[in-house]
Amino acid sequence: MKRREFFREALDESIRAAQKGFLSLQETFTEVNESVQDALEGATPGKGDFFDSYEMSYSLTLAYPREMFEQMARDQGMPYEGVETIEIATELHKRGVI
C-alpha cells in the first residue's frame, strides 16, 4: 500500500467515525430537547411541588422559627402539637395563610 492511500483511508475512516459520533450526539440533543419541551408544556408558572417533599420546602421551615408556624396554626384553630413543621406549613399554605 502506498503512503498516500494509507493516509487517505485513515482520513476517510476518521471522517466516518466523526460523522457517526456527530449523528449520535445530534440524536441525544434531540431527545433532551423533546424531554425539556414535554416538561415545559406540563409546567404551570407559579405552581409547583413545593410541599410535595421536605427537600423542596425545607428552606421555608428552616428560615422561620417553629413558634411562628405554631402561632399561625393557633390563629387558624389548627392542631399543631405533635405535628411536623412541614405539615403545619402545608396546611397553612392550603388555607392561603402563607
N, C-alpha and C positions, 0 to 999 in steps of 0.2 A: 504494500500500500504506500502510495506516495504521501509525502508530508502534507501537501495541500488537501488531499482527500481526507486525511485523518482529521485535520483541523475543521474542515467543512462538516464532516459527520459529527464531530464533537460539538460544533456550534449549533447544528441543526437539532441535535439531541437536547442541548441546553435550552434552546428556544422552545421546543416541545414541552419540556418539563416546566419551564416558567409559565407557559400558556396554561398548562394543566393546573398549576398552582393558582394562577390568577382566576381561572374559572371556578375553582373550588372556593376561593376567597369571596368571589362575587356571589356565589350561592349562599354562603354563610351570611354575608351582609344583607342579602335579600330576605333571608329567613328572620334575621334580627329585626330588620325594618318592619316586616309584616307583624312580628310579635309586638313591637312597640306600638304600631298603628292599632292593633287589636286592643291593646291595653288602654290606649288613649281614647278610643271610641267608647269604651265602657266606663271611663272615668267621669265623674261629675265634680267640677271645681267646687271647693268648699266643703265637700262631703268626703269623708274618708273613714278609715277603720281605726280612728284614734283610740277608742276604748276597747277595741277587739282584743288587744293583748297588752300585757304590762309593759312590754318593751316599747310599744308605740306611745304610751301615755305616762310613763314613769316620770318624765320631766315635770308634768303638772303636779303629781303627788309629791315629788321631791322639792319642788320650788316653793311650796307653801306648807306651813305647819298643819299638822292633823287637826289642831284645835280650830283652825279656820273652817275646815270642812265640817267638823262637829257642830260649830255654831250655825252654819248654813243649814245643816240637817235638822237641828233643833228648830230653827225658824220655819222650816218646811214641815215639821211634825214627823220627820223620818226617824226610824230607829237607827242608831249608829254604834251602840256599844257591841263589841264583838264582831263588827263588820269591817272588812278591809277598807283602807282609804280609797283604793281604786274603785271599789264597788259604790262607796258613797259618792265619789266624783261622777261616776257613770250615771247614777240615779239623779243627781243634781243637774247633770247635763240634759238628761231626758226631760226633766221638768222645766228646762230653759233658764235655770238659775245661773249656770256657768256655761 
